[in-house]
């Protein structure tokens, strides 16, 4: 190529580049969206316009505001719901960033390294642009020496027989824990979670947490351990169980004591049946996931395969739905068979497959979760709430699979997806 040809070619390229639009700057976090169908986290509203100023919802009204800085265009069949809350995860790496891809704007980390807690606390107090979900966390578990949780490579400072429950709780709160998570298995159950603290220790740790005005939630995996945890005063159970159908007596007691439960059905289905991801989730997902993540969704499936366990799991989903219990939605990602973000949608799809009403399901993953975890400013589309929102279309009544491909996700009022 001679010099003249090179100059002409370079000039043509420069001209084309000059004609291309400049990359759009990050829009600010003040705008109005509407007209739009609104599910506020509990019910469908008659209001059709949501206005946000500096990342906070300032108006939810039936008529468009008279003066707005910026309007987000909408279509007649579109809906807006609060950002989703995953009530059972374990985060590291880019987990919270991946959660946003599926509209999960807040996660409850139920066992993680305490080094993440302070950063998460500072981050969630800000309305600045961020590309990851907010986090509330338990930090280190309260578990027995060599008990469940000690196998993951960092010490959770297990609770020995002569250790102080009060010191264990104070130590974790000093590290930044937002609540206390306890691992407990009753004696003589069929499949204990390795060595466990005693029932007396369980009682003392729960009381120590309550003395410090924080929630105490208990990891259980069987009906008897759940009974013990409720009797000991737990605020919540952070797994369900499938060894038997939940008894009417346990439901009554949980209702009386206002104990919530995070059943994590999708991880249990993967353990005892192993077909939901393959037959329901992935066909609905299409190409929304890369191959590496697809591999994790299929890893370790049905290693406790049992028709009776699977039937118990479905029965318990129905019985919990028919009860007055507060049932929250959690994925237990990234355990085998799960991935951050998408597995919360899988949990919602599981509930849908068991005939749980869509409003009940989304309420469990938004406003109800925020209420039970004592999280302020999240989980609702209402004045004063953080503008964490998800745009979908058409109506969620058409299926939870719509959440696999959200049309927009806002975090702190910034459109991040």
LOKE-456530 format. One line per field, with one value per residue (C-alpha): x negated, y negated, z negated. Coordinates in Angstrom, 2 decimals. Example, Ala and Ser with C-alpha at 12.3 -4.5 7.8 and 13.67 -1.06 7.14 Angstrom:
// residues 2
c1: (-12.30, -13.67);
c2: (4.50, 1.06);
c3: (-7.80, -7.14);
// end
This chain:
// residues 417
c1: (0.00, -1.49, -1.45, 1.44, 3.65, 2.85, 3.77, 7.05, 7.90, 7.04, 9.10, 12.11, 11.86, 11.57, 14.63, 16.64, 15.57, 16.54, 20.02, 20.59, 22.42, 20.26, 20.58, 23.52, 22.51, 23.90, 27.31, 28.06, 30.30, 33.24, 36.09, 39.76, 40.98, 44.51, 47.15, 46.30, 47.99, 46.68, 46.39, 45.11, 43.78, 47.11, 49.89, 50.70, 51.10, 53.49, 50.61, 48.77, 45.91, 42.82, 40.49, 36.95, 34.62, 30.99, 31.64, 34.68, 38.35, 40.09, 43.50, 45.77, 48.90, 51.66, 51.00, 47.73, 45.87, 46.12, 42.39, 39.74, 36.10, 36.11, 38.78, 38.02, 40.14, 42.44, 44.76, 48.35, 47.58, 44.55, 44.43, 42.11, 41.40, 38.96, 35.44, 35.37, 33.86, 32.12, 32.48, 29.77, 26.46, 22.72, 20.88, 17.32, 15.66, 18.13, 21.19, 23.00, 22.31, 23.78, 26.84, 27.79, 28.09, 31.32, 32.68, 31.37, 30.40, 29.94, 28.50, 28.44, 25.06, 25.48, 21.82, 18.92, 15.58, 15.98, 13.61, 16.51, 18.95, 17.67, 17.28, 20.83, 22.15, 20.51, 21.71, 25.35, 25.49, 24.59, 26.78, 23.81, 23.56, 22.61, 22.54, 23.32, 26.09, 26.16, 25.33, 26.33, 24.34, 23.98, 20.21, 18.84, 21.11, 21.69, 20.93, 19.25, 15.58, 15.29, 18.94, 20.60, 18.86, 15.38, 14.56, 14.47, 10.94, 11.25, 12.00, 15.44, 14.11, 16.27, 18.09, 16.50, 18.41, 16.89, 16.98, 19.14, 22.17, 22.15, 18.52, 19.18, 22.03, 20.17, 17.12, 19.17, 21.04, 17.73, 16.63, 19.69, 22.21, 25.77, 27.27, 26.16, 26.37, 26.17, 25.67, 27.62, 28.47, 30.44, 28.93, 29.79, 31.17, 30.59, 28.17, 26.55, 24.53, 21.29, 20.76, 23.23, 23.46, 25.81, 29.38, 28.33, 25.67, 28.26, 30.52, 27.69, 26.49, 30.03, 30.55, 27.19, 28.15, 31.52, 29.81, 27.82, 31.04, 30.08, 31.74, 30.66, 31.32, 30.63, 29.36, 31.33, 31.79, 34.42, 37.76, 36.56, 33.78, 36.32, 38.58, 35.67, 34.61, 38.14, 38.52, 35.13, 36.36, 34.94, 36.19, 35.89, 34.97, 32.57, 33.23, 36.25, 36.15, 37.43, 37.14, 40.87, 43.85, 43.90, 46.24, 49.28, 47.84, 44.62, 46.52, 48.77, 45.80, 43.93, 47.04, 47.49, 43.85, 43.66, 40.69, 39.89, 38.37, 36.14, 36.77, 34.11, 36.24, 34.16, 30.99, 33.01, 34.70, 31.23, 30.16, 33.18, 34.42, 32.05, 34.38, 35.72, 32.71, 32.53, 36.23, 37.60, 34.98, 32.52, 35.12, 36.71, 33.31, 32.17, 28.78, 28.92, 25.99, 22.49, 21.22, 19.22, 22.27, 24.40, 21.98, 22.48, 26.25, 25.91, 23.11, 23.78, 27.44, 29.60, 26.87, 29.62, 32.22, 35.41, 39.03, 40.21, 37.81, 38.97, 42.63, 41.97, 40.31, 43.32, 45.71, 43.84, 43.89, 47.67, 48.14, 46.01, 47.97, 51.27, 50.04, 49.75, 45.97, 43.60, 41.79, 38.80, 37.08, 33.43, 31.19, 28.19, 25.97, 23.30, 23.68, 23.75, 26.84, 27.11, 25.72, 26.09, 29.09, 30.54, 31.18, 33.36, 35.49, 35.41, 36.74, 39.58, 40.27, 40.35, 42.97, 44.96, 44.78, 46.28, 49.19, 47.98, 49.62, 47.22, 47.95, 47.23, 43.97, 42.66, 43.79, 41.63, 38.64, 39.15, 41.16, 41.56, 37.86, 36.92, 39.36, 38.17, 34.46, 35.05, 33.70, 34.87, 35.40, 35.50, 38.13, 40.91, 41.83, 42.93, 41.96, 38.69, 37.50, 34.27, 34.88, 33.88, 36.32, 36.81, 38.67, 40.35, 43.04, 45.68, 47.35, 45.61, 48.87, 47.67, 44.82, 41.75, 39.60, 39.99, 37.54, 34.82, 34.63, 35.40, 35.83, 34.07, 32.59, 32.04, 29.72, 29.76, 31.76, 29.06, 29.95, 27.27, 28.72);
c2: (0.00, -3.41, -6.41, -8.16, -5.06, -4.69, -8.33, -8.02, -4.78, -6.21, -9.30, -7.18, -5.18, -8.36, -9.80, -6.65, -6.72, -10.39, -9.54, -6.76, -7.79, -8.29, -5.68, -6.70, -8.04, -6.33, -7.85, -9.37, -7.67, -10.07, -9.25, -8.32, -5.05, -4.68, -3.97, -0.56, 2.28, 2.33, 5.22, 3.52, 6.64, 7.59, 6.64, 5.18, 1.40, -0.86, -3.30, -3.24, -5.72, -5.34, -8.32, -8.00, -10.73, -9.97, -6.26, -6.48, -6.10, -9.43, -8.98, -6.07, -7.49, -6.89, -9.98, -11.07, -13.75, -17.24, -17.74, -15.04, -15.09, -11.83, -9.30, -5.63, -4.42, -1.47, 0.92, 1.77, 5.34, 4.52, 4.95, 3.64, 5.55, 4.97, 6.29, 9.90, 11.05, 14.45, 15.56, 18.24, 17.89, 18.16, 15.41, 15.05, 13.85, 12.26, 13.96, 10.73, 9.34, 12.44, 12.23, 8.91, 10.58, 12.17, 9.25, 10.37, 7.06, 8.28, 11.51, 13.07, 14.76, 17.55, 18.52, 16.53, 15.06, 12.12, 9.98, 9.31, 8.05, 4.52, 3.80, 5.04, 2.83, -0.29, 0.55, 1.08, -2.28, -4.03, -4.98, -5.19, -3.16, 0.44, 3.53, 6.12, 7.04, 5.77, 8.31, 8.97, 11.78, 14.21, 14.42, 17.43, 20.27, 21.45, 25.15, 27.99, 28.96, 30.94, 30.07, 28.93, 25.85, 26.69, 28.54, 25.43, 24.25, 21.50, 21.95, 20.88, 21.05, 24.05, 24.05, 26.56, 27.94, 25.50, 22.42, 19.42, 18.94, 15.25, 14.87, 16.74, 14.40, 11.23, 12.26, 12.67, 9.41, 7.61, 9.00, 7.45, 10.31, 9.09, 12.20, 15.51, 18.79, 22.02, 25.56, 28.13, 31.82, 33.71, 36.90, 40.24, 38.85, 40.97, 38.62, 36.19, 33.26, 34.43, 33.67, 31.16, 28.81, 30.00, 28.90, 26.99, 25.13, 24.38, 22.80, 20.73, 19.38, 18.39, 16.63, 14.84, 13.61, 12.37, 10.60, 8.70, 7.92, 9.94, 12.84, 16.42, 18.81, 22.53, 24.82, 28.07, 31.01, 33.20, 32.91, 33.69, 31.09, 28.56, 29.33, 28.80, 25.52, 24.10, 25.15, 23.58, 20.21, 19.93, 17.01, 18.98, 22.33, 21.88, 25.18, 27.42, 31.22, 34.21, 37.12, 36.86, 34.57, 31.59, 32.33, 30.29, 29.86, 28.32, 25.98, 24.89, 24.23, 22.27, 20.20, 19.52, 18.47, 16.69, 18.73, 18.30, 20.91, 20.82, 24.30, 24.18, 26.61, 26.39, 27.79, 30.57, 31.44, 31.70, 34.10, 36.41, 36.21, 34.20, 33.45, 29.91, 28.06, 30.35, 30.65, 27.24, 24.58, 25.01, 25.41, 22.17, 20.50, 21.09, 19.42, 17.29, 19.18, 20.13, 23.72, 23.52, 22.42, 25.05, 27.67, 26.62, 26.79, 30.47, 31.40, 33.87, 34.48, 37.20, 38.53, 39.20, 40.26, 41.45, 41.42, 41.04, 38.15, 36.44, 36.92, 35.54, 32.50, 31.77, 32.44, 30.05, 27.33, 27.68, 27.84, 24.74, 22.88, 23.85, 22.71, 19.22, 19.53, 16.98, 18.94, 17.17, 18.00, 19.06, 20.95, 22.08, 21.11, 22.04, 25.59, 28.35, 27.94, 24.20, 20.91, 17.37, 15.52, 18.16, 20.64, 18.15, 18.05, 21.86, 21.81, 19.53, 21.83, 24.80, 23.03, 22.30, 25.99, 26.84, 24.44, 21.61, 18.32, 15.96, 13.05, 15.22, 16.42, 12.97, 11.57, 14.26, 13.10, 9.37, 7.60, 10.59, 11.39, 7.79, 7.77, 11.03, 10.29, 6.77, 5.11, 1.54, -0.17, 2.98, 5.36, 2.90, 0.38, -2.40, -5.94, -5.99, -2.62, -2.04, -2.00, 1.65, 2.80, 5.38, 4.84, 7.85, 8.47, 9.71, 10.30, 12.56, 14.51, 15.86, 17.69, 17.28, 18.12, 14.47, 13.58, 15.53, 12.70, 9.41, 6.49, 4.14, 4.22, 1.13, 1.01, -2.19, -3.73, -3.03, -0.73, 1.94, 4.62);
c3: (0.00, 1.00, -1.29, 0.52, 0.35, -3.35, -4.05, -2.15, -3.94, -7.35, -6.59, -5.64, -8.85, -10.88, -9.16, -9.92, -13.54, -13.78, -12.46, -15.01, -18.19, -21.23, -24.00, -26.14, -29.55, -32.62, -33.14, -36.51, -39.03, -38.78, -36.38, -36.02, -34.56, -33.27, -32.40, -33.82, -35.70, -39.26, -41.72, -44.87, -46.61, -48.13, -45.75, -42.35, -42.55, -40.73, -40.38, -37.06, -37.47, -39.64, -40.12, -41.42, -42.67, -43.42, -43.79, -46.07, -45.11, -45.75, -44.08, -43.16, -41.56, -39.07, -36.94, -35.31, -37.28, -35.84, -35.50, -35.26, -34.27, -32.36, -31.38, -30.83, -27.87, -28.48, -26.64, -27.63, -28.73, -30.88, -34.65, -37.31, -40.53, -43.39, -43.09, -44.27, -47.57, -47.71, -51.33, -51.26, -49.41, -49.98, -48.10, -46.89, -43.72, -41.32, -42.84, -43.68, -40.22, -38.58, -40.80, -39.18, -35.77, -36.99, -38.98, -42.37, -43.98, -47.59, -48.96, -52.41, -52.89, -55.43, -55.81, -54.53, -55.44, -57.83, -55.74, -53.35, -55.97, -56.54, -52.83, -52.23, -55.02, -53.60, -50.11, -51.01, -52.78, -49.52, -46.57, -44.22, -41.02, -41.81, -39.66, -42.32, -44.71, -48.28, -50.97, -54.55, -56.14, -59.02, -58.74, -60.61, -61.64, -65.17, -64.81, -66.69, -66.41, -63.14, -62.52, -59.32, -57.98, -59.27, -56.03, -53.83, -54.40, -57.00, -60.67, -61.88, -65.48, -66.47, -69.77, -72.16, -75.15, -77.61, -75.35, -76.17, -73.92, -74.81, -73.70, -70.46, -69.59, -70.62, -68.60, -65.43, -65.91, -66.41, -63.03, -61.40, -61.34, -60.85, -62.47, -63.93, -62.02, -64.01, -62.68, -64.65, -64.28, -66.91, -68.31, -66.67, -63.40, -60.31, -58.50, -60.91, -59.57, -61.13, -64.87, -66.28, -69.20, -71.95, -72.43, -75.55, -73.55, -70.88, -73.50, -74.95, -71.59, -70.57, -73.89, -73.58, -70.10, -71.33, -74.24, -71.58, -69.63, -66.55, -64.75, -65.39, -62.51, -62.49, -59.74, -59.98, -57.61, -59.26, -61.01, -64.55, -64.40, -63.13, -66.11, -68.51, -66.84, -67.05, -70.69, -71.49, -70.22, -66.68, -64.61, -61.39, -59.85, -56.96, -55.27, -54.98, -55.11, -53.20, -55.67, -56.36, -55.70, -58.05, -60.93, -61.81, -65.31, -63.99, -61.66, -64.53, -66.79, -64.10, -63.43, -67.14, -67.59, -64.20, -63.00, -59.32, -57.02, -53.94, -52.47, -49.68, -47.69, -44.53, -46.11, -47.75, -44.46, -42.93, -45.69, -45.72, -42.11, -39.94, -37.03, -37.51, -36.11, -33.10, -32.33, -33.37, -34.05, -31.20, -28.42, -29.62, -29.93, -26.36, -25.90, -29.06, -30.61, -29.52, -29.47, -32.71, -34.67, -32.95, -34.18, -37.79, -37.39, -36.46, -38.88, -41.71, -40.94, -42.53, -44.84, -47.41, -44.82, -46.48, -45.41, -49.01, -49.67, -46.47, -47.34, -50.83, -49.29, -47.10, -50.00, -52.26, -49.61, -49.45, -53.23, -53.79, -51.11, -52.76, -56.18, -57.64, -57.93, -56.44, -53.73, -52.15, -48.87, -48.85, -46.44, -48.55, -45.59, -44.62, -45.93, -43.26, -41.11, -41.70, -40.42, -41.70, -40.35, -38.08, -40.90, -42.76, -39.61, -39.60, -43.18, -42.08, -39.13, -41.51, -43.61, -40.47, -39.48, -42.89, -42.22, -44.48, -43.42, -41.63, -43.96, -47.00, -45.44, -44.51, -47.88, -49.50, -47.44, -48.02, -50.74, -53.05, -52.91, -53.73, -56.66, -58.19, -57.78, -59.18, -56.05, -55.64, -52.31, -50.20, -48.87, -47.99, -45.38, -47.72, -48.65, -50.57, -49.31, -47.42, -43.66, -43.20, -40.52, -37.77, -34.50, -32.89, -30.32, -30.08, -33.46, -36.00, -35.98, -32.63, -34.35, -36.54, -33.50, -32.46, -35.23, -33.42, -30.90, -32.67, -30.30, -32.70, -36.22, -38.37, -41.36, -43.41, -40.57, -37.98, -35.11, -35.47, -33.14);
// end
